[in-house]
Amino acid sequence: MRVERLTGSTAAEIVDAVRAAIADGALAPGETLPTMRAAAEHLGVNRNTVAAAYAQLAAIGAVESHGRRGTVAAAAAELPGEGRASREGAVNLADGNPDPLLLPPLPPLAADAQPVLYGAPPVHPRLEAIARAQVRGSLPESHRITVAGGAVDAIERLLSSALVRGEAVAVEDPGFLSHAGILRLHGLRPIGVSMDAEGPRPESLREALRAGARAVILTPRAQNPTGSSISADRAEQLRAELAQHPDVLVVEDDHYAGLAEAPYARSTPPGARRWALVRSVSKSLGPDLRVAMVHCDDETGALLDARGGHAVWVSHLLQRAVAAVLEAPGTQELLRAAREAYAERARMLTDALAVHGIAAAPHQDGVNVWVPLDGDEDAVVTALAASGWTVRRGVDFVTGGGTGGGAGGVTGAGGGAAVRVTISTMTVERAERFAAALAEALAAR
C-alpha cells in the first residue's frame, strides 16, 4: 500500500482509511502496509498513534503482523477441513472420511416426535442419558452436558467463549486441520506442542504453557493425522504439567470415541477450573450426523449454552436420530466390526509399505496412516498424483508457532516431511499398488 493512500490524524481515522483501502481493493490480501515510521512521517503524527491504529486493525482481523516482514493485509479466513476432492480416475486417499459401508443404518425420523419450541432444554434427555453412561467413571459424576453441531463447532464455541483475539492456544504439531483453522478464524495464536507415539510430549506442553498458552487442545485417541493415542502414563504426565496452570482451558477432542481401540486416558487435572471433553459421532455414525456431546464444568457449559442460544440449538430431531442409532440392538456390534476393519486396513498398508522399506508411524487408531518422508514431500505428492493417487501433504498439518521441540518420533527425518494416507477403503491389492507407487516416487526424487 502506498503511504500516500493513508489519511487521518487519529488512530480511529487511520483505521478507517486502511479498512476503506481494503474494501475498494486498493490494499490486496498479503500486501504490506507502510512502516509505522513512514506512516507517522507522512501523516505528521506520533508513531504511537500509528502503532495504536495497526493494533486495532490486527484485533479485528484486518491485518496481520509478520514481525520484521512488516504488517500485511489479511486474507479472508478459511477453515480447512476433511473431504478433499480427487481428480477423476485417481484413488482418493486424502479425504479423511469413514467407509460409508461401515456406518450403522439410520432410523426413520419419528413422525410422532413432539415439536420443540423456543426455550426448550438444548439437550434431548435420551441423548444426555446415553452420554452420561458413556463417561461414567471417567469424569466427575457432577458435571454439565451440552450439545454442539459437531466437534469443530464445539471447539470454536469453547475457544471464543474463553479467549480474546491475540491470545495463545497450545495445539498438537502436527495437528488436526480444523484446530488450526479455528485459531486463524478467531485471531488466536497457535503454539505447537510436539508429538511422539504416546501423544503430546510433556516437555513441549510445559514450554507452551510457559509461553503464555491460555487454552490447550488435546486429542486423547486416534490423533489426526498421526493416529497416536495418549497412554495412561502420558496422560498422568500431562495432568502434572496442566495442574501448574489451573486457569488454562483444557479441551479434549475425543472425536474417535465410538470406534477407538485404545482406552480413554484423561489428561485434564482434577483442579482445572475450565475444561471440556468433546465427543462427536461423525466418524462412528457418519459426518452428516453432525452432533457432538460436550462434557464440561458448569461455568463453561453455561457460556456455551448462552453463546449458542436456544434459537440456534442443535435439532432435537437430529439428536433423536443419534440416540436411536446408539440404542439400536445391533449398533455396538457394527461399531466393533468397523473398529476391527479399520485396524486391519491400517495393517494392510503398513505391511505393504514395509515390503519396500518404508516405515510408517506406529498406528494405534483412526482412519489415517502417517508416513514420514526423508525429503521433499511436494515432489512425492506430485509424483503420486501423476500415477493416480491422491494423498495429503504433511505440511498441511503443521501447526506453526512451535516451541522448538520438533515432533519427536512422529515426523520424518527430513525436517518433518510426511504424507497422510486415509485407509478407510483400503484393500490388500490397493495397499500393494500404493506402496509400490510411493516407493517409485521416493526413488525418482
VEXDREN-2710 file (C-alpha; in Angstrom, 1 decimal):
% VEXDREN-2710
k/r/px/py/pz
1/MET/0.0/0.0/0.0
2/ARG/1.4/3.4/-1.0
3/VAL/1.9/5.6/2.0
4/GLU/0.1/8.4/0.1
5/ARG/-3.1/6.5/0.5
6/LEU/-3.1/6.8/4.3
7/THR/-5.0/9.6/5.8
8/GLY/-6.1/10.7/9.3
9/SER/-4.7/12.3/12.4
10/THR/-6.1/9.9/15.0
11/ALA/-5.8/6.1/15.3
12/ALA/-9.5/5.8/14.5
13/GLU/-9.2/7.8/11.3
14/ILE/-6.2/5.7/10.2
15/VAL/-8.1/2.5/10.9
16/ASP/-11.0/3.8/8.7
17/ALA/-8.5/4.7/5.9
18/VAL/-7.0/1.2/5.9
19/ARG/-10.3/-0.5/6.0
20/ALA/-11.6/1.6/3.1
21/ALA/-8.5/0.7/1.1
22/ILE/-9.2/-3.0/1.8
23/ALA/-12.8/-2.6/0.8
24/ASP/-12.2/-1.0/-2.6
25/GLY/-9.3/-3.3/-3.5
26/ALA/-6.5/-0.7/-3.2
27/LEU/-5.0/-2.9/-0.5
28/ALA/-4.9/-6.5/-1.5
29/PRO/-4.6/-9.5/0.8
30/GLY/-0.9/-10.1/1.6
31/GLU/0.1/-6.6/0.6
32/THR/2.3/-4.8/3.0
33/LEU/1.2/-1.6/4.8
34/PRO/3.7/1.3/5.2
35/THR/6.0/1.0/8.1
36/MET/4.9/2.8/11.3
37/ARG/7.8/5.3/10.9
38/ALA/6.9/6.0/7.3
39/ALA/3.2/6.4/8.1
40/ALA/3.9/8.7/11.0
41/GLU/6.1/10.9/9.0
42/HIS/3.6/11.1/6.1
43/LEU/0.7/11.9/8.4
44/GLY/2.6/14.2/10.8
45/VAL/1.5/12.2/13.8
46/ASN/3.3/10.4/16.7
47/ARG/4.5/6.9/15.9
48/ASN/2.4/5.6/18.8
49/THR/-0.7/6.8/17.1
50/VAL/0.1/4.6/14.1
51/ALA/1.0/1.7/16.3
52/ALA/-2.4/2.0/18.1
53/ALA/-4.2/2.0/14.7
54/TYR/-2.3/-1.0/13.5
55/ALA/-3.0/-2.8/16.7
56/GLN/-6.7/-2.1/16.3
57/LEU/-6.6/-3.4/12.7
58/ALA/-4.9/-6.6/13.9
59/ALA/-7.5/-7.0/16.7
60/ILE/-10.4/-7.0/14.2
61/GLY/-8.5/-9.3/11.8
62/ALA/-8.0/-6.8/9.0
63/VAL/-4.2/-7.1/9.1
64/GLU/-1.6/-9.5/10.3
65/SER/1.8/-8.6/11.9
66/HIS/4.7/-10.6/10.4
67/GLY/7.4/-9.2/12.6
68/ARG/10.4/-7.9/10.6
69/ARG/8.5/-8.5/7.3
70/GLY/6.0/-5.9/8.4
71/THR/2.2/-5.7/8.7
72/VAL/0.2/-7.1/5.8
73/ALA/-3.5/-7.1/4.8
74/ALA/-5.1/-10.3/6.0
75/ALA/-6.7/-12.7/3.6
76/ALA/-10.2/-13.9/4.2
77/ALA/-10.0/-16.6/6.9
78/GLU/-10.6/-20.1/5.7
79/LEU/-11.4/-23.1/7.8
80/PRO/-9.6/-26.1/6.3
81/GLY/-11.2/-29.5/6.8
82/GLU/-11.6/-33.0/5.5
83/GLY/-13.2/-34.2/2.3
84/ARG/-10.5/-33.2/-0.2
85/ALA/-11.6/-33.8/-3.7
86/SER/-9.6/-36.0/-6.1
87/ARG/-9.2/-35.7/-9.8
88/GLU/-11.3/-38.1/-11.9
89/GLY/-9.8/-41.5/-12.1
90/ALA/-7.5/-41.1/-9.1
91/VAL/-7.8/-43.1/-5.9
92/ASN/-8.7/-40.7/-3.2
93/LEU/-6.6/-41.5/-0.1
94/ALA/-6.7/-37.9/1.2
95/ASP/-10.3/-37.2/2.2
96/GLY/-10.2/-38.4/5.9
97/ASN/-13.7/-39.9/5.5
98/PRO/-15.0/-43.1/7.2
99/ASP/-16.1/-46.0/4.9
100/PRO/-19.8/-45.5/4.2
101/LEU/-20.3/-49.2/4.1
102/LEU/-19.2/-49.5/7.8
103/LEU/-21.7/-46.9/9.1
104/PRO/-24.7/-48.1/11.1
105/PRO/-28.1/-47.7/9.3
106/LEU/-30.1/-44.5/10.1
107/PRO/-33.6/-44.9/11.6
108/PRO/-36.6/-43.2/10.0
109/LEU/-37.4/-39.9/11.7
110/ALA/-40.3/-40.5/14.0
111/ALA/-43.5/-38.9/12.8
112/ASP/-44.7/-38.8/16.4
113/ALA/-41.9/-36.5/17.6
114/GLN/-43.2/-33.7/19.7
115/PRO/-42.5/-30.2/18.4
116/VAL/-39.6/-28.5/20.2
117/LEU/-40.2/-24.8/20.8
118/TYR/-38.1/-21.8/21.9
119/GLY/-36.9/-22.1/25.5
120/ALA/-36.7/-25.9/25.5
121/PRO/-33.6/-27.5/27.0
122/PRO/-30.8/-27.7/24.4
123/VAL/-30.0/-31.4/25.0
124/HIS/-32.5/-34.2/24.3
125/PRO/-32.9/-36.3/27.5
126/ARG/-32.4/-39.6/25.7
127/LEU/-29.1/-38.5/24.3
128/GLU/-27.9/-36.9/27.5
129/ALA/-28.6/-40.2/29.4
130/ILE/-26.5/-42.1/26.8
131/ALA/-23.7/-39.6/27.0
132/ARG/-23.6/-39.7/30.8
133/ALA/-23.5/-43.5/30.8
134/GLN/-20.5/-43.5/28.3
135/VAL/-18.3/-41.4/30.6
136/ARG/-19.3/-42.8/34.0
137/GLY/-16.2/-43.5/36.0
138/SER/-14.0/-41.3/33.7
139/LEU/-15.3/-37.9/34.6
140/PRO/-16.6/-36.2/37.8
141/GLU/-20.1/-37.5/38.5
142/SER/-21.4/-34.0/38.8
143/HIS/-20.7/-32.1/35.5
144/ARG/-22.6/-30.3/32.8
145/ILE/-23.5/-31.7/29.4
146/THR/-24.4/-29.6/26.4
147/VAL/-24.5/-30.3/22.7
148/ALA/-22.9/-28.8/19.6
149/GLY/-23.1/-29.2/15.8
150/GLY/-20.1/-31.4/15.7
151/ALA/-16.6/-31.2/17.2
152/VAL/-15.4/-28.2/15.2
153/ASP/-18.5/-26.2/16.3
154/ALA/-17.9/-27.2/19.9
155/ILE/-14.3/-26.3/20.0
156/GLU/-14.9/-23.0/18.1
157/ARG/-17.5/-22.0/20.7
158/LEU/-15.3/-23.1/23.6
159/LEU/-12.4/-21.0/22.5
160/SER/-14.4/-18.0/21.6
161/SER/-16.2/-18.1/25.0
162/ALA/-12.9/-18.2/26.9
163/LEU/-10.3/-16.3/24.9
164/VAL/-9.9/-13.0/23.1
165/ARG/-8.2/-12.2/19.8
166/GLY/-4.4/-12.4/20.1
167/GLU/-4.2/-14.9/23.0
168/ALA/-2.3/-18.2/22.5
169/VAL/-3.6/-21.8/22.3
170/ALA/-1.4/-24.8/22.7
171/VAL/-2.2/-27.3/19.9
172/GLU/-0.6/-30.5/18.7
173/ASP/2.0/-30.3/16.0
174/PRO/1.4/-31.9/13.6
175/GLY/-2.3/-31.5/14.3
176/PHE/-5.9/-31.6/13.1
177/LEU/-6.6/-29.2/10.2
178/SER/-9.7/-27.7/11.7
179/HIS/-8.0/-26.9/15.0
180/ALA/-5.5/-24.6/13.2
181/GLY/-8.3/-23.2/11.1
182/ILE/-10.4/-22.2/14.1
183/LEU/-7.4/-20.4/15.6
184/ARG/-6.8/-18.4/12.4
185/LEU/-10.5/-17.6/12.1
186/HIS/-10.6/-16.1/15.6
187/GLY/-7.2/-14.4/15.5
188/LEU/-5.8/-16.7/18.1
189/ARG/-2.1/-17.6/18.2
190/PRO/-1.0/-21.2/18.0
191/ILE/1.8/-22.6/20.0
192/GLY/2.8/-26.0/18.6
193/VAL/3.2/-29.0/21.0
194/SER/5.4/-31.7/19.5
195/MET/4.2/-35.3/19.4
196/ASP/5.5/-38.8/19.7
197/ALA/3.9/-42.2/19.6
198/GLU/2.3/-41.7/23.1
199/GLY/0.8/-38.3/22.3
200/PRO/1.9/-34.7/23.1
201/ARG/5.3/-34.5/24.7
202/PRO/5.1/-33.2/28.3
203/GLU/8.2/-31.0/28.0
204/SER/6.8/-29.4/24.8
205/LEU/3.5/-28.7/26.6
206/ARG/5.4/-27.2/29.5
207/GLU/7.1/-24.8/27.1
208/ALA/3.8/-23.8/25.5
209/LEU/2.3/-23.1/28.9
210/ARG/5.3/-21.0/29.9
211/ALA/5.0/-19.2/26.7
212/GLY/1.5/-18.0/27.7
213/ALA/-1.0/-20.5/26.3
214/ARG/-4.4/-19.7/27.7
215/ALA/-6.0/-22.9/26.3
216/VAL/-4.9/-26.4/25.3
217/ILE/-6.4/-28.7/22.7
218/LEU/-5.5/-32.4/23.1
219/THR/-6.7/-35.5/21.2
220/PRO/-6.9/-38.5/23.5
221/ARG/-7.3/-41.1/20.8
222/ALA/-6.7/-41.5/17.1
223/GLN/-4.9/-38.2/16.7
224/ASN/-5.4/-36.8/13.3
225/PRO/-3.1/-37.1/11.3
226/THR/-0.7/-39.4/13.2
227/GLY/-3.1/-42.0/14.7
228/SER/-1.4/-41.8/18.1
229/SER/-3.4/-42.2/21.4
230/ILE/-2.4/-40.8/24.7
231/SER/-1.3/-43.6/27.0
232/ALA/-2.2/-43.7/30.7
233/ASP/1.4/-42.8/31.7
234/ARG/1.5/-39.9/29.3
235/ALA/-1.9/-38.6/30.5
236/GLU/-0.5/-38.6/34.0
237/GLN/2.5/-36.5/32.9
238/LEU/0.2/-34.1/31.0
239/ARG/-2.0/-33.7/34.1
240/ALA/1.0/-32.8/36.1
241/GLU/2.0/-30.1/33.7
242/LEU/-1.5/-28.7/33.4
243/ALA/-2.0/-28.8/37.2
244/GLN/0.5/-25.9/37.4
245/HIS/-1.8/-23.8/35.3
246/PRO/-5.4/-24.3/36.7
247/ASP/-6.8/-21.3/34.9
248/VAL/-5.9/-22.7/31.4
249/LEU/-8.9/-24.1/29.5
250/VAL/-8.3/-27.8/28.7
251/VAL/-10.2/-29.1/25.7
252/GLU/-10.0/-32.8/24.9
253/ASP/-11.3/-33.7/21.4
254/ASP/-12.2/-37.3/21.6
255/HIS/-13.5/-37.5/18.1
256/TYR/-13.0/-41.2/17.6
257/ALA/-14.6/-42.3/20.9
258/GLY/-17.2/-44.6/19.2
259/LEU/-14.5/-46.6/17.4
260/ALA/-11.3/-46.3/19.4
261/GLU/-9.3/-49.4/20.3
262/ALA/-7.3/-47.5/23.0
263/PRO/-9.0/-46.7/26.3
264/TYR/-9.7/-43.1/27.1
265/ALA/-7.0/-41.7/29.5
266/ARG/-8.0/-38.3/30.8
267/SER/-5.3/-35.5/30.6
268/THR/-7.4/-32.9/32.4
269/PRO/-6.2/-32.4/36.0
270/PRO/-8.8/-32.5/38.8
271/GLY/-8.1/-28.9/39.7
272/ALA/-8.7/-27.5/36.3
273/ARG/-11.2/-24.6/36.5
274/ARG/-12.3/-24.7/32.9
275/TRP/-12.4/-28.0/31.0
276/ALA/-14.3/-29.8/28.3
277/LEU/-14.4/-33.3/26.8
278/VAL/-15.9/-33.2/23.2
279/ARG/-17.2/-36.4/21.7
280/SER/-18.5/-36.3/18.1
281/VAL/-20.3/-39.1/16.3
282/SER/-19.1/-38.0/12.8
283/LYS/-16.6/-40.9/12.4
284/SER/-18.6/-43.6/14.0
285/LEU/-22.1/-42.8/12.8
286/GLY/-21.3/-40.6/9.8
287/PRO/-20.4/-36.9/9.1
288/ASP/-24.0/-35.9/8.3
289/LEU/-25.0/-36.7/11.9
290/ARG/-23.2/-33.5/13.0
291/VAL/-23.7/-33.8/16.7
292/ALA/-21.1/-33.6/19.5
293/MET/-21.7/-34.0/23.2
294/VAL/-19.7/-31.6/25.3
295/HIS/-19.0/-32.7/28.9
296/CYS/-17.7/-29.7/30.9
297/ASP/-17.7/-27.7/34.1
298/ASP/-20.7/-25.7/35.0
299/GLU/-19.3/-22.3/34.0
300/THR/-18.1/-23.5/30.6
301/GLY/-21.4/-25.2/29.9
302/ALA/-23.4/-22.0/30.8
303/LEU/-21.2/-20.0/28.5
304/LEU/-21.6/-22.5/25.7
305/ASP/-25.4/-22.5/26.0
306/ALA/-25.5/-18.7/26.2
307/ARG/-23.3/-18.3/23.1
308/GLY/-25.2/-21.0/21.2
309/GLY/-28.6/-19.5/22.1
310/HIS/-31.7/-21.7/22.2
311/ALA/-32.7/-20.1/18.9
312/VAL/-29.9/-21.9/17.1
313/TRP/-29.9/-25.2/19.1
314/VAL/-28.9/-28.5/17.6
315/SER/-32.1/-30.0/16.1
316/HIS/-33.8/-32.4/18.5
317/LEU/-34.8/-34.5/15.5
318/LEU/-31.1/-34.9/14.8
319/GLN/-30.4/-35.7/18.5
320/ARG/-33.2/-38.2/18.5
321/ALA/-31.7/-39.9/15.4
322/VAL/-28.3/-40.2/17.1
323/ALA/-29.9/-41.6/20.2
324/ALA/-31.9/-44.1/18.2
325/VAL/-28.9/-45.4/16.3
326/LEU/-26.9/-45.7/19.6
327/GLU/-29.7/-47.5/21.3
328/ALA/-30.4/-49.9/18.3
329/PRO/-29.7/-53.6/19.3
330/GLY/-27.1/-54.2/16.5
331/THR/-25.2/-50.9/16.7
332/GLN/-22.4/-51.9/19.1
333/GLU/-21.7/-55.0/17.1
334/LEU/-21.5/-52.9/13.9
335/LEU/-19.1/-50.4/15.6
336/ARG/-16.9/-53.3/16.8
337/ALA/-16.8/-54.6/13.2
338/ALA/-15.9/-51.2/11.9
339/ARG/-13.2/-50.8/14.6
340/GLU/-11.6/-54.1/13.6
341/ALA/-11.9/-53.4/9.9
342/TYR/-10.1/-50.0/10.1
343/ALA/-7.3/-51.6/12.2
344/GLU/-6.9/-54.4/9.7
345/ARG/-6.8/-51.9/6.8
346/ALA/-4.1/-49.9/8.5
347/ARG/-2.1/-53.0/8.9
348/MET/-2.6/-53.8/5.2
349/LEU/-1.0/-50.5/4.3
350/THR/1.9/-50.6/6.9
351/ASP/2.8/-54.2/5.9
352/ALA/2.8/-53.3/2.2
353/LEU/5.0/-50.2/2.9
354/ALA/7.4/-52.3/5.0
355/VAL/8.0/-54.6/2.0
356/HIS/9.5/-51.6/0.2
357/GLY/11.5/-50.5/3.3
358/ILE/9.1/-47.6/4.1
359/ALA/8.3/-47.2/7.8
360/ALA/5.0/-45.6/8.8
361/ALA/4.5/-44.0/12.2
362/PRO/3.2/-46.5/14.8
363/HIS/-0.5/-46.8/14.1
364/GLN/-2.9/-47.1/17.0
365/ASP/-6.3/-45.8/15.9
366/GLY/-8.2/-43.9/13.3
367/VAL/-8.8/-43.9/9.5
368/ASN/-5.4/-42.4/8.6
369/VAL/-1.8/-43.6/8.5
370/TRP/1.1/-41.1/8.8
371/VAL/4.1/-41.8/6.6
372/PRO/7.3/-39.8/7.4
373/LEU/9.5/-39.0/4.5
374/ASP/13.1/-38.1/4.2
375/GLY/13.0/-35.4/1.7
376/ASP/10.7/-33.2/-0.5
377/GLU/7.1/-34.2/0.2
378/ASP/5.8/-31.9/-2.6
379/ALA/7.7/-33.9/-5.2
380/VAL/6.4/-37.1/-3.8
381/VAL/2.8/-36.0/-3.7
382/THR/3.1/-34.7/-7.2
383/ALA/4.5/-38.0/-8.4
384/LEU/1.8/-39.9/-6.6
385/ALA/-0.9/-37.7/-8.2
386/ALA/0.6/-38.4/-11.7
387/SER/0.3/-42.1/-11.1
388/GLY/-3.3/-41.8/-9.9
389/TRP/-3.1/-41.5/-6.1
390/THR/-4.3/-38.5/-4.0
391/VAL/-2.8/-38.1/-0.5
392/ARG/-2.4/-35.2/1.9
393/ARG/0.9/-33.4/2.4
394/GLY/2.4/-33.4/5.9
395/VAL/2.9/-29.6/5.8
396/ASP/-0.9/-29.2/5.7
397/PHE/-1.0/-30.4/9.3
398/VAL/2.0/-28.3/10.6
399/THR/0.7/-26.0/13.3
400/GLY/3.5/-23.5/13.3
401/GLY/4.4/-21.3/16.2
402/GLY/6.1/-24.3/17.8
403/THR/8.2/-24.2/21.0
404/GLY/11.2/-25.7/19.2
405/GLY/10.8/-29.3/20.4
406/GLY/10.2/-30.8/16.9
407/ALA/7.8/-33.7/16.6
408/GLY/9.8/-36.5/18.1
409/GLY/9.2/-39.9/16.7
410/VAL/6.2/-38.8/14.6
411/THR/7.6/-36.8/11.8
412/GLY/10.2/-37.9/9.3
413/ALA/13.9/-37.2/9.5
414/GLY/13.8/-34.7/6.7
415/GLY/12.6/-31.7/8.6
416/GLY/9.1/-33.2/9.3
417/ALA/8.2/-34.2/5.8
418/ALA/5.4/-36.7/5.6
419/VAL/2.2/-37.7/3.9
420/ARG/-1.1/-38.7/5.4
421/VAL/-2.9/-41.6/3.8
422/THR/-6.6/-42.4/4.5
423/ILE/-7.1/-46.1/4.9
424/SER/-10.9/-46.3/5.3
425/THR/-11.4/-48.1/2.0
426/MET/-8.1/-49.8/1.8
427/THR/-7.8/-53.3/0.3
428/VAL/-4.8/-55.6/0.1
429/GLU/-4.5/-55.1/-3.6
430/ARG/-4.8/-51.3/-3.3
431/ALA/-2.3/-51.2/-0.4
432/GLU/0.3/-53.1/-2.5
433/ARG/-0.2/-50.9/-5.5
434/PHE/0.0/-47.7/-3.5
435/ALA/3.2/-48.9/-1.6
436/ALA/4.8/-49.6/-5.0
437/ALA/3.8/-46.2/-6.3
438/LEU/5.2/-44.5/-3.2
439/ALA/8.5/-46.4/-3.4
440/GLU/8.8/-45.4/-7.1
441/ALA/8.1/-41.8/-6.2
442/LEU/10.7/-41.8/-3.5
443/ALA/13.3/-43.5/-5.7
444/ALA/12.7/-40.9/-8.5
445/ARG/13.3/-37.8/-6.5
END
